[in-house]
Amino acid sequence: MSEFDGKSAIVTGAGSGLGAVYARALGAEGAAVVVADIDGEGAARTATELTEEGGRAVGVEVDTSDDDAVARMVRTAQTAFGGVDILVNNAGWRPAPAGHHYDDFPDELTSKEWMRILAVNVVGPMICARACRPLMAGRGGGAIVNQSSNAAYTAAGGPYGVSKLAINALTMSLAEEFAADGIRVNGIAPGVMTGRGNSKTLDAAIARQMIARRGTPQDLVGTLLFLCSDRSDFITGQTILVDGGQTRRI
């Protein structure tokens, strides 16, 4: 029997990519999963895959920066699975001009694009966390994991990096705010991942790593499951770098 049996999770941005990997990992461990994504078809597809693999899942279309949409997402979790124990704030956004690892430059972004980055990458996780809080508290506590990036620790991270530095601060703030309800809040900050950026930029980043290869979504799964489980029940307010040793911090 898995420690996730009987648990309910919401994973945002889970219609594809890393979010779908996270959702499948939690489902494989026995958690019921609300697969949430602004792409409703993608969310439904991932949920179907989880169900076909023997799990319990439901897909939900949601813009995580919209309070009403998030409220509907949380009501779906309550109706389908009786509540929420785990929230993975994976949904994110950045513009994608060609060429740069982080895909944005401060002097090329409009104010509207800046606001969208901050709305999805920072405000959205706050909305989702606060919407889930009452249900988690009613079940004796829970775990929230925010998706960060090692772009938060480099000047080359651009506006995306700024938003990820902000999510690190939000992680600490929410951890203190939610502690009285038994809710832990932590983050994961990956580095160079497969499928991102051009080869020249990525090769330069990998050259700075201690483990000289690109990361894969599976490299993050162990950290995710650890932070969502009781094995990390004395850890909160932390953002864990999973970047092959690229970022040096003491």
C-alpha positions in Angstrom: 0.0 0.0 0.0 1.4 3.4 -1.0 1.4 6.4 1.3 -0.5 8.2 -1.5 -3.5 5.8 -1.4 -6.6 7.8 -0.5 -4.9 11.1 -1.2 -6.3 13.6 -3.7 -4.0 15.9 -5.8 -4.4 18.8 -8.1 -1.7 19.3 -10.7 -1.9 22.5 -12.8 -0.4 22.8 -16.2 -0.8 19.0 -16.5 -2.2 18.8 -20.0 1.3 18.1 -21.4 5.0 18.2 -20.6 6.3 18.2 -17.1 2.9 18.7 -15.5 1.6 15.5 -17.2 4.7 13.6 -15.9 3.9 14.9 -12.4 0.3 13.9 -12.7 1.1 10.4 -13.9 3.7 10.0 -11.1 1.2 10.8 -8.4 -1.4 8.7 -10.1 1.0 5.7 -10.2 1.6 6.1 -6.5 -2.2 5.8 -5.8 -3.3 9.4 -5.6 -6.5 10.6 -7.3 -5.5 13.4 -9.6 -7.3 16.5 -10.9 -5.5 17.2 -14.1 -5.8 21.0 -14.7 -4.7 23.0 -17.7 -5.8 26.0 -19.7 -5.9 23.5 -22.6 -9.0 21.6 -21.7 -8.4 18.9 -24.4 -4.9 18.3 -23.1 -6.2 18.0 -19.5 -8.8 15.5 -20.6 -6.2 13.5 -22.6 -3.8 13.2 -19.6 -6.7 12.3 -17.3 -7.8 9.6 -19.7 -4.2 8.2 -19.8 -4.1 8.0 -16.0 -7.5 6.3 -16.0 -6.3 3.8 -18.6 -3.3 3.1 -16.5 -5.5 2.1 -13.6 -5.6 5.4 -11.7 -8.3 7.8 -10.8 -8.3 11.2 -12.6 -10.5 13.9 -13.9 -9.5 16.7 -16.4 -10.4 20.3 -15.8 -9.9 23.4 -18.0 -8.7 26.3 -15.9 -6.9 29.6 -16.2 -5.0 29.6 -12.9 -4.9 33.4 -12.9 -8.7 33.5 -12.8 -10.3 33.3 -9.3 -13.6 31.9 -10.5 -12.0 29.3 -12.7 -9.7 28.2 -9.8 -12.8 28.0 -7.5 -14.5 25.6 -10.0 -11.3 23.5 -10.2 -11.2 23.1 -6.4 -15.0 22.3 -6.3 -14.3 19.6 -8.9 -11.7 18.1 -6.6 -14.1 18.1 -3.7 -16.9 16.6 -5.7 -14.9 13.9 -7.4 -12.5 12.9 -4.7 -13.8 14.4 -1.4 -11.1 17.2 -1.0 -7.5 18.1 -1.6 -4.4 16.9 0.0 -1.7 17.9 -2.5 -1.5 20.9 -4.8 1.3 21.1 -7.5 1.5 24.6 -8.9 3.1 23.7 -12.2 1.3 25.9 -14.6 3.5 28.7 -16.1 3.8 31.0 -19.0 6.5 32.8 -21.0 6.7 34.2 -24.5 8.8 32.2 -26.9 10.8 34.2 -29.4 13.5 32.0 -30.9 17.0 31.7 -29.5 17.2 32.2 -25.8 17.2 29.5 -23.1 14.6 31.4 -21.0 12.9 32.7 -24.2 12.5 36.3 -23.1 14.4 39.6 -22.9 13.3 42.5 -20.7 13.6 45.1 -23.5 11.5 43.1 -25.9 8.5 42.3 -23.7 5.5 44.6 -23.6 3.9 45.5 -20.3 1.0 43.2 -21.2 3.5 40.3 -21.6 5.1 41.2 -18.3 1.7 41.2 -16.6 0.8 37.8 -18.1 4.1 36.3 -16.9 3.5 37.5 -13.3 -0.2 36.7 -13.4 0.3 33.0 -14.3 3.7 32.3 -12.7 3.2 34.2 -9.4 -0.4 35.3 -8.8 -1.9 32.0 -10.1 -0.1 29.8 -7.6 -1.2 32.1 -4.8 -4.8 31.9 -6.0 -4.7 28.1 -6.2 -3.0 27.7 -2.8 -5.5 29.9 -1.0 -8.4 28.2 -2.8 -7.1 24.8 -1.6 -6.3 25.9 1.9 -9.7 25.3 3.5 -10.1 21.8 2.1 -6.5 20.9 3.1 -7.0 22.3 6.6 -10.3 20.3 6.9 -8.3 17.1 6.2 -5.7 17.9 8.8 -3.1 19.5 6.5 -1.5 19.0 3.1 1.4 19.7 0.8 1.9 22.4 -1.8 4.7 22.3 -4.3 5.4 25.3 -6.5 7.3 25.0 -9.7 10.3 27.3 -9.8 13.5 27.3 -11.9 17.2 28.0 -11.5 16.5 30.9 -13.8 15.6 32.7 -10.5 19.3 32.7 -9.6 20.8 34.2 -12.8 20.7 37.6 -14.4 20.2 35.8 -17.7 16.9 34.5 -16.5 15.1 37.6 -17.8 11.4 38.3 -16.9 10.8 34.5 -16.5 13.6 34.4 -13.9 12.1 37.4 -12.1 8.8 35.5 -11.9 10.5 32.4 -10.5 12.4 34.5 -7.9 9.0 35.8 -6.9 7.6 32.3 -6.6 10.4 31.4 -4.3 9.5 34.3 -2.1 5.8 33.3 -2.3 6.7 29.8 -1.3 8.3 31.1 1.9 5.4 33.5 2.6 2.7 30.9 2.1 4.7 28.3 4.2 4.5 30.7 7.2 0.9 31.7 6.5 -0.4 28.1 6.2 1.8 26.5 8.9 -0.9 26.7 11.5 -3.2 24.5 9.3 -0.6 21.8 8.9 0.0 22.7 5.3 3.6 22.6 4.1 4.7 24.7 1.1 7.9 24.0 -0.9 9.3 24.4 -4.4 11.3 22.7 -7.0 13.8 24.6 -9.2 15.0 22.6 -12.2 17.8 23.5 -14.5 18.5 22.7 -18.1 15.8 20.3 -19.3 15.4 18.3 -22.5 13.5 20.2 -25.2 14.2 23.7 -24.0 16.3 26.4 -25.8 18.9 26.3 -28.5 21.9 23.9 -28.5 24.5 26.6 -28.1 22.9 28.2 -25.0 22.2 24.8 -23.5 25.7 23.5 -24.1 27.1 26.5 -22.3 24.7 25.9 -19.4 25.6 22.2 -19.2 29.3 23.1 -19.1 28.6 24.9 -15.8 27.0 21.9 -14.3 28.6 19.3 -12.0 26.6 16.6 -13.7 27.2 17.2 -17.4 24.0 16.3 -19.1 20.5 17.7 -19.7 17.9 17.0 -17.1 14.7 15.1 -17.9 11.3 15.4 -16.3 11.9 12.1 -14.5 14.8 13.7 -12.7 12.3 15.8 -10.9 9.8 13.1 -10.0 11.6 11.8 -6.9 11.8 15.3 -5.4 8.2 15.9 -6.2 7.0 12.7 -4.5 9.3 13.4 -1.5 7.9 16.9 -1.0 4.3 15.6 -1.3 4.8 12.8 1.1 5.0 12.5 4.9 8.7 11.7 4.5 9.2 15.5 4.2 6.9 16.4 7.0 9.5 18.6 8.8 10.4 20.6 5.6 8.5 23.7 4.6 9.4 27.1 3.0 12.2 25.6 0.9 12.9 25.6 -2.8 15.1 22.7 -3.8 17.4 23.0 -6.8 17.4 20.0 -9.1 19.8 21.3 -11.8 22.8 19.0 -11.9 24.8 21.3 -9.7 24.7 24.3 -12.0 23.7 26.7 -9.3 26.2 27.0 -6.5 24.6 28.2 -3.2 26.0 27.9 0.4 
